[in-house]
Amino acid sequence: MRLKKNIALSESGFVFDPSTGDSYSLNEQAQEIVKLMNENKSLDEISDHITAIYEIDKPGFEKYYYDFIGMLRQNQLLEEDE
């Protein structure tokens, strides 16, 4: 799972969807998750990385992650793995 190829993502966390004209702003943790997703990292690899550098436990991370993924899906920003 990763962002669609046409989605623009800046270094500062600004996300732009040219197909709809919508834009979003990601916080630091969300930027890191998207970076890891785009590198095809697994959920376990993402979880291990995020919980190692931010003050969050695995259950807290999983809730945040699934909420974030749900938001990305709702806004049709994801390219789902088949």
Number of C-alpha atoms within 10 A of each C-alpha: 17 19 20 14 11 11 15 14 19 12 7 11 18 14 19 18 18 11 8 9 7 10 13 10 14 16 10 10 15 17 19 16 22 21 16 18 17 14 11 14 16 12 15 11 12 21 19 14 14 20 15 12 9 10 9 14 13 14 11 11 18 16 11 15 18 11 12 15 18 13 13 15 14 10 12 14 19 18 13 11 7 4
